[in-house]
Amino acid sequence: AVACDKASFDFIKEAAAYPGSEIDRKRKGRGDEKINVIYPDIDMERYWEVCEQAQVGSVEYEIEKLS
């Protein structure tokens, strides 16, 4: 489940900001960390570390394109 969360986080990071959104107003775009714009107290890198240290799951994943 952690890998699925990490993949979702990475997809959000690589996505363009929705025009007119808070993220757009903060001038965040493709490749920018967007979660902390809305939730500034959350350190996502620390979150992933804690998940792995607690052995909740791995953050490693592989995306497979389906045709």
CORHULIN-V845608 format. One record per helix or strand. SS is the DSSP state (2 for helix, 1 for strand). FROM is the first residue (numbers start at 0). TO is the last residue. If there is no record, write none. Layout:
BEGIN
ss=<SS;SS>
from=<FROM;FROM>
to=<TO;TO>
END
This chain:
BEGIN
ss=<2;2;2;2>
from=<1;21;34;43>
to=<13;24;37;52>
END
